Amino acid sequence: MSGSSATPAAPFSRSLAAGLLLASAGSIAFSGKAIIVKLAYRHGVDAVTLIMYRMLFALPLFLALAWWATRHQGGTRAPLTRADWLGILGLGFTGYYLASFLDFWGLQYISASLERLILYLNPTLVLVFGWAVYGRRITRLQALAMAVSYAGVLLVFGHEADFAGPGAALGAALVFGSAISYAVYLVYSGELVKRLGSMRLVGLATSVACVLCLLQFVLLRPMAAAVVAPEVIWLSLLNATLCTFAPVIMVMMAIERIGAGLAAQTGMIGPMSTIAMGVVILGEPFNGWIIAGTALVVSGVFLVTRFGAAGAAK
């Protein structure tokens, strides 16, 4: 009896450990994007050109992901309908093109630490959209948790505005717009995920965003603007692979092993890793205001995701 009861525990433990490791690594890799963008801006590049290079290098990877998911995930899939393509185009625009561009643009004005804290408010925005679009109830505890999270962001923003000047308000607004855009993607992607699968949808929607970013550069910049410092090329290649494509795969694999709720909670390592890298690599300030603001944001989002998941389970 003891031997038979101990046998199933080992695979479960390995799967749990692998899932937590993948979720943590994916969160840290995602967080590194802001650090790379800030480093690239030191070489005189603008947001339109920088995101063009990131998406140029990422496009073949996401096309390959879409092809692989279509062929190998879930067997034979039905051809994409016109409604599917419209959904993919819409989600690619909101979730990956607009959200990414606003984020890159906002990073010209604010620190990587504040950017990550604002983006981390995403679960609260999804909760608000769920209430506005689907009439889902927001409990008092969730509302209080949201207030705590936003107080934390305001605390860090108020401190940063003292030394960053008026640009801090513009940068924070742009990044918050990025968070809103990605929340719209999350709210409306549910049905397409069920039909196409998460990997196939991500591959197709991100490929759409890549094409939009390339088209944006062609329309807004002369081709001479593509001549940038070699450091920008290498940083963009690193951004496209290590901080864009790889974390998407790692987080999806983590969700398969430990579920979306636990993967999201493990993602709380993201803001801390961004702050640590910002201090060590970029020389960004680190003080009690940032510590207090981060603690408030992480605590509030933890409560929103934890009790939101509990409410959904009921």
N, C-alpha and C positions, 0 to 999 in steps of 0.2 A: 504493500500500500504506500509506504513512504517513498519507494522508488518511483512509482507511477505518478504520485502527486508532485514530485519535484521536477519531472521531465518537462512539462509545459512551461515552467517558470523561466527556464533559460532562454528560449527563443523570444519570449515576451520582453525580458530584460534587455536583450541585445537590440530588439526592435525599438524599444523605448529610448535606449541610450543613443542609438543611431539617429532617431528622429530628433531628439533634443540637440545633438551635435550638429545636424544639418540645419535645424532652425536657427541655432545660435550663429553658425558660420554664415548663413544667408543674411541674417540681420546685420551682422558686422560688415559684410561685403556691400550690402545696400548702403550702409552708413558711410562707407568710404567714398561714395560718389561725390558728396559735397566737398570733401577734402581735395579730391582730384580737380574738381571744377575751380575751387579757389586757387589752387596751384597754377592752373592753366591761365587764369585771369592775370596772373603776374607777368605774362608774356604778351600782353596787349591785344588779346583776342576778344571778340564780343560774343554775346549769347547766341546769336543767329549762326555764326560760323562754328562756334564750339559744339553746339548741339547737332549741327550738320555732320561734323566729323564723327561724333559719337554714334549717330544713327547709321552713317555710311558703313562703319565697321560692324555694327550690330545686325544690319539687314540680312547678310547671308546666313548668320546663325539662326535668326528667327524664321527665315524661310525654310531652313533645314529642319527646325523644330516642328513647323506646321506640316511639312511633308512626312516626317517620321511619325507624328501623332496620328495623321490620317491613315497611314499604312499599318501601324503596329499597335495602336491603342484601341481596344474594343473591336478589332476585326474590321470587316467591311462597313463603311459609313455611307449614308445616303449623300448624293450630290448636294452642294449648297444651293439653297433656293434664293430667290430675289430678296425675300425678307431676311434670310441669313446674312446676305452680303450687306444689306442696309444696316443691320445690327452691328456687323463687324466694322463697317466704316464709321458708324456713330461712336462705338466704344473705342475704336482706335484713335479717333479724334479727341474725345474727352479724356480717356484714361491714360493715354500714353503720349500723344502729341501735345495737347494743350497743357496737361499737367506737367510734363517734362519741361516744356519751353518756359512756362511761368516760373517754375522752380529754378532753372538755370538763370533766368533774368533776375529773379529776386536775390540770388546769391551774389550778384554784383554789389549789393548794398548792405547785406547783413552777414553776421558770422555764421559759420557752419553749425554751431551749437544751437542758435536760435532757430535756424532753418529746420533742424531735425525735430526740435520740440514742437514747432508749428505743424509739421507734417504728421507728427505723432498724434495729433488731435483727430486724425481721420475717423477712428471708431465713433467719436462723438458726433461727427457730421453725418455718418451713416445712420446713426440713431435718429437724428433730427429729420433726415430725408425719409426714413421709414415712417415716422410720425406724420410728416406732411403728405407723403404720396400714398401710403397704405393705411394710414390711421392707426399705426401701432402705438400702444400706450407707453409713455415714458414714466417710470416710477419716480417717487420722490427721491429715493436713494440714487438713482441714475442722474436725476437733475442736479442733485447736490454734488455728485462726482464730477459731472461736467463743469459745474461752477468752479470746483477746486482746480481742475485741469486748466481752465482758461485763466484763472487767477495766477497760476504758475507761469504761463506764457507772458501775461502782462507784467509780471514781476521782472522776468528776464528782459523783456522788451524795454521797459522803463529804464533799466540799468544801461542797456545798450544804446538807447537813444541819447543818453548823456554824452557819449563819446563818438557815436557814429553820425549824429546830426540828423537833419530832415530826411536824408536818404533812408534811414532805418524804417520810417513809416511806409515808404514806398516799397521797400524790399519785403517787409513783413506782409503787406497787403498782397503782393504778387505771390508769395509763397502760400499764403492762406487761400488765394484763388486756386493755386495748384492743388491744395488739399481738397477743396470743394469739387474741383473737376474730377479728381480721382474717386471721390466719394460717389459722384454720379455714376461713374463706371461700375463701382461695386454694387450699387443699388440695382442697376438695370442689367447687369450681366448674368443674373441667376438663371434665366430661362435658356440663354445661349450656352451656358456652361453645361446644363443638363443635356442639351441636344448635341453639342460639338465636343464636349470634354474640355477640361481646363487647359491642358497643354496645347490642343489644337487652337482654341480660342486665343490664348496668349500669343502663340506663334503668328496667327493671322492678323490679330488686332495690332500687335507691335510692328509687324511688317508694314501695315498701313501707315502707322505713325512715322516709321522711318522714311517712307516715300514722301510724306507730307513735309517732314523736316528738310529733306533734300530739295523739294519743290520750293519751299519757303526761302531757302538760300538763293536759288536761281532767280527768284522773283525780286528779292530785296537787296541782293548784293552783286557787285560785278565779280566776274570770275577771278579777277586779280586778288580778291579778298581771301581766296582759298590758299594763297601763299602765306603760310604762318611759320612760326618758329618750330624747329624739329621737336622741341619738348612738348608742344601742343599735340603733335601727331601721336607721340608715344603715350602721353597722358590720355588722349582720347581712345586709343586702342586698349589701354588698361581699363578705362571706364566702361567701354563697350563689352569687354569680356568678363573681367573680374567683378565689376560693380553693376552690371546690367544683366547679361545673359546668365552667368553662373548662379547668382542668387535666386533668379526665377526658378531654375531647375532645383536648387537645393531646398527652397521653401516648398515647392510642389511635392518633392520626395518626402519632406518632413511631414506634410499634411497627410500623406498616404499612411504614414507610420503612427503618428500620434494624434491626428485630428486637427481641425482648424483652430479650435479654442486654445489648446495647449501650445500650438505653434505660434499663435498670436501673442500669448502671454510670454513665451520665450523671447519674442521679438522686443521685449522691453529692454533687452541689452543694447538695442540700437542707439537710443539717445546717449547712454553712458559712453558707448564706444566712440560716437561722434565727438562728444565733448573731450574725451581723452586724446583722440587723434588731433583735434583742433588745437589743443594746448601744446602737445608735443611737436606736431609737424608744422602747424601754422603760427604758433606763438600766440594764440587767442587767450584772452584773460580767463582766469579761473578764480572765483571768489565765492563768498557766502551767498550772494544774490543768485548766482547760477546754480549752486547746490540746492538752495531752497526752492527755486523755481522748478528745477528738474524733479525734485522729490514730489512736489505738488502735481505736476503733469503726469508723472508715471503712476502715482497713487490713484489719481482720478481716472485715468484711462484703464487701469487694472480693474477698478470697481465697475466701470461701464461695461467692459468686455466680460467680466466674470458674471455679473448679475444679468447682463443682456443674454448671455448664453444660457443661464439658468432659466430665464423667462421663456426663451425659445423652446427649451426642452419640455417645459410644462405644456 
